[in-house]
Amino acid sequence: MTDHLKTSLNRRTVLQAATVGAVGVSPALRALVHAQGSDAPEKKEVKIGFIPLTDCASVVMASVLGFDKKYGVTIIPTKEASWAGVRDKLVNGELDFAHVLYGLVYGVHLGTAGPKKDMAV
């Protein structure tokens, strides 16, 4: 290496060049990362199953008071007779969401009382 190259290529110069390069590339990467789509909800209506107990009030009141309208969806609350009925309708896709006992989600995910189905909490 020549003396000129040794003196001009030090740690500071390399870090400055890397920073300038990263700053120059970041707007292009940002444009690629942006998810293409709209702000509209995936579904206009969502069916939410519940068992008529006191802890279902959040689902029922959200529907009655129109909290769903702010997000451009309509909640359709569906009263179910049993936890097994809610589970079956979730697995079959008849319900989009459900207000259930915490363990029911894991039971469905593990397939303890029926077919195994991926669930999200």
Protein Blocks (a to p, Z undefined) as FASTA:
>chain_A
ZZklmmmmcfklmmmmmmmmmmmmmmmmmmmmpccddfbdfbfbdcddddddfklmmmmm
mmmnommmmnopacdddddfbfklmmmmmmnopafbdcddfklmmmmmnopnbccddddZ
Z
